[in-house]
Amino acid sequence: MTQENQNYYAGLFSLSLRLVVGWTYFSAFWRRTILTDKLNPELPGYIGEKFNHFLPNAIGIKPIIQHLVENPDSLWVAMIGFTIIEGIVGLFIMFGLFTRLMSIGVFMLAMGILLGSGWIGTTCLDEWQIGVLGISTGFVLFMTGSSQYSIDHLLIKRFPKLSRKKWFNILGSGHLQISKSMLSKIVLYGSILIFGLTLYTNQVFHGGLWGTLHNKSVKPKIEINNAHIKGNTLNFELYRTEGVDVYGAWIINLKLKDTSNKTRFKLTAEDLASLDKSRIENFYIAKIKPGQHSLIVPLGAKANLSLVNENIAQLATGQYQLEITDISGASWSVKVLKK
């Protein structure tokens, strides 16, 4: 079989991959712009809040995510750009236009999904699977290009000289002008690297190779930091780092106990639901806020809380324990010092 025939059949056999992976990316653009408005920061379902959910356990790109969720204007621009890129990449891959260039886009988009949200998925490690499969698909599509059912193929038929242009073979489709031995090495080493990334992220995110299996999307986890008492004010920082991303943790109880385990200050679910919003200083786009029946803490949300009460002012100096409880029954506590 000639090299030309090999390229033809490889590109032909990848058609289903092009259509499916192309739609997964184009459909993201379609959902956010046509079916519903997910790019408006003022509306429920804003994609920026979903992006905020990635923050606690992202690998490598956490500083980028944190910068964006701390700067809503930059985040909005990034979400618009990201959505447009997904739409272009998805559409061009489905139609087979500049297939190899778009396959690099598939690879990079999938890499962002994997590193940012590969730890999220309540049942089947959803985001991790999407990420690793997208990376491997992008690599395969770069190697195969597209053939008969593609615009690249139509362009080559209309302008035969394109098939001899190195730039078009690299960006579009056709014969990659490299030796057979070099091609074999690229496939082998590229596959090994992608497989290694798959194993590494599976272990880091989920303990999939050894140790205890874990899923950070199942149970809520809240970190309490910088807790202290000053005058009549209890100050502390809440940061939700784990749990289901589609709804918040619901805090229904807050207690401040002394060393004898006696409750000295308490807020019930009703108290937390009616908490003054000015007492909550949010860091990111996902916000901790009073809900109808509790204090709502979305995944990735982080805020300083300042609770004012005269009972706090009357406390003696010494060590106390702050304890907060979620509706699930999970609770978290931290030591608090009043000087």
C-alpha positions as CSV (number, residue, x, y, z in Angstrom):
1,M,0.0,0.0,0.0
2,T,1.4,3.4,-1.0
3,Q,1.9,6.2,1.6
4,E,-0.9,8.1,-0.1
5,N,-3.4,5.2,0.4
6,Q,-2.3,4.8,4.0
7,N,-3.0,8.4,4.7
8,Y,-6.3,8.2,2.9
9,Y,-7.6,5.2,4.9
10,A,-6.2,6.5,8.2
11,G,-8.1,9.8,7.7
12,L,-11.2,7.9,6.6
13,F,-11.3,5.6,9.6
14,S,-11.0,8.6,12.0
15,L,-14.3,10.1,10.8
16,S,-16.4,8.9,13.8
17,L,-13.8,10.4,16.1
18,R,-14.0,13.7,14.3
19,L,-17.7,13.9,14.5
20,V,-18.1,12.8,18.1
21,V,-15.2,14.9,19.6
22,G,-16.1,17.8,17.4
23,W,-19.7,17.8,18.6
24,T,-18.6,17.6,22.3
25,Y,-16.8,20.9,21.9
26,F,-19.2,22.6,19.5
27,S,-22.1,21.6,21.7
28,A,-20.5,23.5,24.6
29,F,-20.6,26.6,22.4
30,W,-24.2,25.8,21.4
31,R,-25.5,25.3,24.9
32,R,-23.9,28.5,26.3
33,T,-25.0,30.8,23.5
34,I,-28.1,29.3,21.7
35,L,-30.0,27.0,24.0
36,T,-29.4,29.1,27.1
37,D,-27.3,32.1,28.2
38,K,-24.5,30.8,30.3
39,L,-22.2,33.7,29.6
40,N,-24.1,36.3,31.5
41,P,-22.6,36.8,35.0
42,E,-25.9,38.1,36.3
43,L,-27.8,34.9,35.4
44,P,-28.0,31.5,37.2
45,G,-25.7,28.9,35.6
46,Y,-23.0,31.4,34.6
47,I,-20.1,29.3,33.3
48,G,-17.6,31.4,35.4
49,E,-19.0,29.8,38.6
50,K,-18.5,26.4,37.1
51,F,-14.9,27.4,36.4
52,N,-14.6,28.5,40.0
53,H,-15.5,24.9,41.1
54,F,-12.2,23.6,39.5
55,L,-10.0,25.7,41.8
56,P,-9.5,23.7,45.0
57,N,-7.7,20.6,43.5
58,A,-6.5,21.7,40.0
59,I,-3.0,20.6,38.9
60,G,-0.6,23.0,37.4
61,I,-3.1,25.7,36.3
62,K,-4.4,26.6,39.7
63,P,-2.7,30.1,39.7
64,I,-4.4,30.9,36.4
65,I,-7.8,29.8,37.7
66,Q,-7.4,31.7,40.9
67,H,-6.4,34.9,39.1
68,L,-9.5,34.7,36.9
69,V,-12.0,34.0,39.7
70,E,-10.5,36.8,41.7
71,N,-11.0,39.2,38.7
72,P,-14.6,38.9,37.3
73,D,-14.0,41.1,34.3
74,S,-11.0,39.0,33.2
75,L,-12.9,35.9,33.9
76,W,-15.8,37.0,31.7
77,V,-13.4,37.7,28.8
78,A,-11.7,34.4,29.3
79,M,-15.0,32.5,29.3
80,I,-16.1,34.3,26.1
81,G,-12.8,33.5,24.4
82,F,-12.8,29.9,25.6
83,T,-16.4,29.4,24.4
84,I,-15.6,30.8,20.9
85,I,-12.5,28.6,20.6
86,E,-14.5,25.5,21.6
87,G,-17.1,26.4,18.9
88,I,-14.5,26.9,16.2
89,V,-12.4,23.8,17.1
90,G,-15.5,21.6,17.3
91,L,-17.1,22.9,14.0
92,F,-13.8,22.7,12.1
93,I,-13.0,19.2,13.3
94,M,-16.5,17.9,12.3
95,F,-16.1,19.4,8.8
96,G,-12.5,18.5,8.5
97,L,-11.1,21.9,7.9
98,F,-7.5,22.4,9.0
99,T,-7.9,19.1,10.8
100,R,-4.4,18.9,12.2
101,L,-4.4,22.5,13.5
102,M,-7.8,21.9,15.1
103,S,-6.6,18.6,16.6
104,I,-4.0,20.6,18.5
105,G,-6.9,22.7,19.8
106,V,-8.7,19.5,20.9
107,F,-5.5,18.4,22.7
108,M,-5.1,21.7,24.5
109,L,-8.8,22.1,25.4
110,A,-8.8,18.5,26.8
111,M,-5.6,19.2,28.7
112,G,-7.3,22.2,30.4
113,I,-10.3,20.0,31.3
114,L,-8.1,17.3,32.7
115,L,-5.8,19.5,34.8
116,G,-8.5,21.8,36.0
117,S,-11.5,19.5,36.6
118,G,-10.2,15.9,36.3
119,W,-10.9,15.5,40.1
120,I,-14.6,16.2,39.6
121,G,-17.2,13.5,38.9
122,T,-19.7,12.0,41.4
123,T,-20.1,8.6,39.7
124,C,-17.7,7.6,36.9
125,L,-14.9,10.1,37.2
126,D,-16.6,12.1,34.5
127,E,-14.3,15.0,33.9
128,W,-11.1,12.9,34.1
129,Q,-12.4,10.5,31.5
130,I,-13.4,13.4,29.2
131,G,-9.9,14.9,29.6
132,V,-7.8,11.9,29.0
133,L,-9.9,10.7,26.1
134,G,-9.9,14.1,24.5
135,I,-6.1,14.3,24.8
136,S,-5.6,10.9,23.1
137,T,-8.2,11.8,20.4
138,G,-6.4,15.0,19.6
139,F,-3.1,13.1,19.2
140,V,-4.7,10.5,16.9
141,L,-6.4,13.1,14.8
142,F,-3.1,15.0,14.3
143,M,-1.5,11.8,13.1
144,T,-4.3,10.8,10.7
145,G,-5.6,14.1,9.5
146,S,-8.9,13.7,7.5
147,S,-9.6,12.3,4.1
148,Q,-12.6,11.8,1.8
149,Y,-15.4,13.3,4.0
150,S,-13.7,16.6,4.8
151,I,-13.2,20.1,3.5
152,D,-9.4,19.5,3.6
153,H,-10.0,16.7,1.0
154,L,-12.1,19.0,-1.2
155,L,-9.4,21.7,-1.1
156,I,-6.8,19.2,-2.2
157,K,-9.0,18.0,-5.1
158,R,-9.7,21.6,-6.1
159,F,-6.1,22.8,-5.6
160,P,-3.8,19.7,-6.1
161,K,-0.7,21.6,-5.4
162,L,-1.8,21.9,-1.7
163,S,-0.9,18.2,-1.2
164,R,2.7,19.1,-1.9
165,K,2.7,22.1,0.5
166,K,4.4,21.3,3.8
167,W,2.4,23.9,5.7
168,F,-0.9,22.5,4.5
169,N,0.1,18.9,5.4
170,I,1.0,20.1,8.9
171,L,-2.1,22.3,9.4
172,G,-4.6,20.5,7.3
173,S,-4.4,16.9,6.1
174,G,-2.3,14.8,3.8
175,H,1.1,13.2,4.1
176,L,3.3,14.3,7.0
177,Q,6.6,14.7,5.3
178,I,8.7,12.8,7.8
179,S,10.4,9.5,7.6
180,K,8.7,6.2,8.6
181,S,11.2,5.6,11.5
182,M,10.6,9.1,12.9
183,L,6.8,8.7,12.5
184,S,7.0,5.4,14.5
185,K,9.0,7.1,17.2
186,I,6.5,10.0,17.5
187,V,3.6,7.6,17.8
188,L,5.4,5.5,20.4
189,Y,6.7,8.3,22.6
190,G,3.6,10.4,22.2
191,S,1.4,7.4,23.2
192,I,3.7,6.6,26.2
193,L,3.6,10.2,27.4
194,I,-0.2,10.4,27.1
195,F,-0.6,7.0,28.9
196,G,1.8,8.2,31.6
197,L,-0.3,11.4,32.1
198,T,-3.4,9.2,32.3
199,L,-1.9,7.1,35.0
200,Y,-0.5,10.1,36.9
201,T,-3.7,12.0,37.0
202,N,-5.8,8.9,37.8
203,Q,-3.6,8.4,40.8
204,V,-3.4,12.0,42.0
205,F,-7.1,12.7,41.5
206,H,-8.6,9.4,42.5
207,G,-6.0,7.0,43.9
208,G,-6.6,4.7,40.9
209,L,-3.3,2.9,40.9
210,W,-2.5,2.2,44.6
211,G,-3.5,3.2,48.1
212,T,-7.1,4.1,49.0
213,L,-9.5,5.0,46.2
214,H,-11.1,8.4,46.8
215,N,-13.6,10.7,45.1
216,K,-13.4,14.3,46.1
217,S,-16.8,15.0,44.5
218,V,-18.9,12.9,46.8
219,K,-18.7,14.4,50.3
220,P,-18.4,18.1,51.2
221,K,-15.3,19.2,52.8
222,I,-14.8,22.7,54.3
223,E,-11.6,24.2,55.6
224,I,-11.7,26.7,58.4
225,N,-8.8,29.1,58.7
226,N,-7.6,32.2,60.5
227,A,-10.2,31.9,63.2
228,H,-9.8,34.4,66.0
229,I,-11.9,36.5,68.4
230,K,-11.5,40.2,68.6
231,G,-13.8,42.2,70.9
232,N,-17.4,41.2,70.2
233,T,-16.5,39.6,66.8
234,L,-15.7,36.1,65.8
235,N,-13.7,36.1,62.6
236,F,-12.9,33.1,60.4
237,E,-12.4,32.0,56.8
238,L,-14.4,29.3,55.1
239,Y,-13.2,27.5,52.0
240,R,-15.1,24.6,50.5
241,T,-12.6,22.3,48.7
242,E,-14.5,19.1,48.0
243,G,-18.0,17.8,47.3
244,V,-20.6,17.8,44.6
245,D,-20.2,20.8,42.2
246,V,-23.8,21.2,41.2
247,Y,-25.0,22.4,44.6
248,G,-23.5,23.9,47.7
249,A,-22.8,22.7,51.2
250,W,-25.7,23.7,53.5
251,I,-24.4,24.9,56.9
252,I,-27.2,24.5,59.5
253,N,-25.3,24.9,62.7
254,L,-22.4,26.9,64.2
255,K,-21.2,26.6,67.7
256,L,-18.4,28.1,69.8
257,K,-17.4,25.8,72.7
258,D,-15.1,26.3,75.6
259,T,-12.6,23.8,76.9
260,S,-15.3,22.0,79.0
261,N,-17.3,21.5,75.7
262,K,-20.0,23.9,76.8
263,T,-21.6,25.9,74.0
264,R,-21.0,29.6,74.6
265,F,-22.2,31.0,71.3
266,K,-24.5,29.4,68.7
267,L,-26.2,30.1,65.4
268,T,-29.0,27.8,64.2
269,A,-30.1,27.2,60.6
270,E,-32.6,30.1,60.8
271,D,-29.9,32.4,62.1
272,L,-27.5,31.4,59.3
273,A,-30.2,31.8,56.7
274,S,-30.8,35.4,57.9
275,L,-27.2,36.3,58.3
276,D,-26.3,39.9,57.3
277,K,-24.5,39.7,53.9
278,S,-22.2,42.5,54.9
279,R,-20.7,40.0,57.4
280,I,-19.5,37.8,54.5
281,E,-16.5,39.0,52.4
282,N,-16.2,36.7,49.4
283,F,-12.9,36.2,47.5
284,Y,-14.2,34.6,44.3
285,I,-17.0,34.6,41.8
286,A,-18.7,31.6,43.5
287,K,-20.1,33.2,46.7
288,I,-20.9,32.0,50.2
289,K,-24.4,33.4,51.0
290,P,-27.4,33.0,53.2
291,G,-30.0,30.6,51.6
292,Q,-33.6,30.0,52.4
293,H,-32.9,27.5,55.2
294,S,-29.1,27.6,55.7
295,L,-25.8,29.2,54.8
296,I,-24.8,28.0,51.3
297,V,-21.2,27.3,50.5
298,P,-20.7,26.4,46.8
299,L,-17.7,24.3,45.7
300,G,-14.6,26.5,45.4
301,A,-16.1,29.4,47.3
302,K,-14.0,31.1,49.9
303,A,-14.9,34.0,52.2
304,N,-14.1,35.8,55.5
305,L,-17.0,35.8,58.0
306,S,-17.3,38.3,60.8
307,L,-19.9,37.4,63.3
308,V,-20.8,40.1,65.8
309,N,-22.5,39.2,69.1
310,E,-22.3,40.7,72.6
311,N,-22.1,37.2,74.1
312,I,-18.7,36.9,72.3
313,A,-17.5,40.1,73.9
314,Q,-18.3,38.7,77.4
315,L,-16.1,35.6,76.9
316,A,-13.0,35.2,79.0
317,T,-9.6,35.1,77.4
318,G,-8.5,31.6,76.5
319,Q,-9.0,28.8,74.0
320,Y,-12.3,27.9,72.4
321,Q,-13.4,25.6,69.6
322,L,-15.4,26.7,66.6
323,E,-17.6,23.9,65.1
324,I,-19.7,24.1,61.9
325,T,-22.1,21.4,60.7
326,D,-23.5,20.6,57.3
327,I,-27.0,19.3,56.6
328,S,-25.4,15.9,55.7
329,G,-24.2,15.6,59.3
330,A,-20.6,16.3,58.5
331,S,-18.9,18.7,60.8
332,W,-15.6,20.6,60.9
333,S,-13.9,22.3,63.8
334,V,-10.9,24.5,64.6
335,K,-9.4,26.0,67.7
336,V,-10.0,29.7,68.4
337,L,-8.0,31.9,70.7
338,K,-9.3,35.0,72.5
339,K,-6.6,37.2,73.8
